[in-house]
Structure formats: C-alpha cells, structure tokens
Amino acid sequence: MTDPITEAVGRATATQFAAHLVRCDAAFVPPLSSRVSLEAYAAKLVRHAVCLECWAGDQLVASVAMYCGDDAFISNVSVDPQWSRRGLAARLLQRAIIFSWQRRLPRLRLEVAAPNAAAVALYRRTGFSVTAERDGTLAMQLLNPNGVTDD
C-alpha cells in the first residue's frame, strides 16, 4: 500500500487550519480551545508562521507551525487523532529542523505543558532539551549543530 500522505508548506487556508485544530483540540494538554480562539489562532498561523503540513487528499491531518526570526519558535504541533501514531509529528519536526538549519537559525524553541508526556517524549527523541520550567510549562530548545550563533 502506498502512503496516502502528501506534504506541503503553507497550503492550508485559515478555514482549513481552523477545522484541523478543532479536530485536534482534545489532544492538546490542556485543550487548545481553553487557551485561544481556534479560528483566530489558525488565521494568525496561516498569515505569519511557516506551516509545514501533511495532507490526506484535501484534509489537513498534521502540521508544525513555526515563527522564524532571530531563531525559530515552534508554536503548534498538531496531528488529527485519526492519523496519530503514524510518525507524522516526528516527520514534520524533522522538516522544521532542516528548514531552520538551512536558514542558519541558531536554535529552535518551543513550549509544552509538562503533563503532556507524549509530546515531551517526542521532543526529547527529536533532540530538544529542557531549558526552563515555569508554572507547569517546559521551555525546550534544540541548538543548531553547525555552530551558528546570535553574533
């Protein structure tokens, strides 16, 4: 059987991204909708972030969204629960790393709820390490191995 997944960068519209976040909402710890308006957040990501995506036909099934400036900040990692446990998040995280290093960014950063053990384990397997913990949130980063600095 062939892999039905296709990858894209920035293909999703705000409406498609919002629908994806609605499907993924309960998988976030705590649910994403308890922290942000899903529609407004989706629109912000589509307008301002680099969105690395996995698609099954016309449905967005996984995404890693990151902001790139002096470094990269991963704002969202989401996988539709019907598509979980297939390595899509790891696949997109690897693409995010390559994207960042190609742009000579010195690090990737992210924040994750400490109780979200599955996400923390994924980020650790991908090479991220904890740099701080505050109010139940872990700050994690992955440094560029090519020695790029902020100087």
C-alpha positions, 0 to 999 in steps of 0.5 A: 500500500502506498502512503496516502500522505502528501506534504506541503508548506503553507497550503492550508487556508485559515478555514482549513487550519481552523477545522484541523485544530478543532479536530485536534483540540482534545489532544492538546494538554490542556485543550487548545480551545481553553487557551485561544480562539481556534479560528483566530489562532489558525488565521494568525498561523496561516498569515505569519508562521511557516506551516509545514503540513501533511495532507490526506487528499484535501484534509489537513491531518498534521502540521508544525507551525513555526515563527522564524526570526532571530531563531525559530519558535515552534508554536503548534504541533498538531496531528488529527487523532485519526492519523496519530501514531503514524510518525507524522509529528516526528516527520514534520519536526524533522522538516522544521529542523532542516528548514531552520538549519538551512536558514542558519537559525541558531536554535529552535524553541518551543513550549509544552505543558509538562503533563503532556508526556507524549509530546515531551517524549517526542521532543526529547527523541527529536533532540530538544532539551529542557531549558526552563520550567515555569508554572507547569510549562517546559521551555525546550530548545534544540541548538543548531549543530553547525555552530551558528550563533546570535553574533 
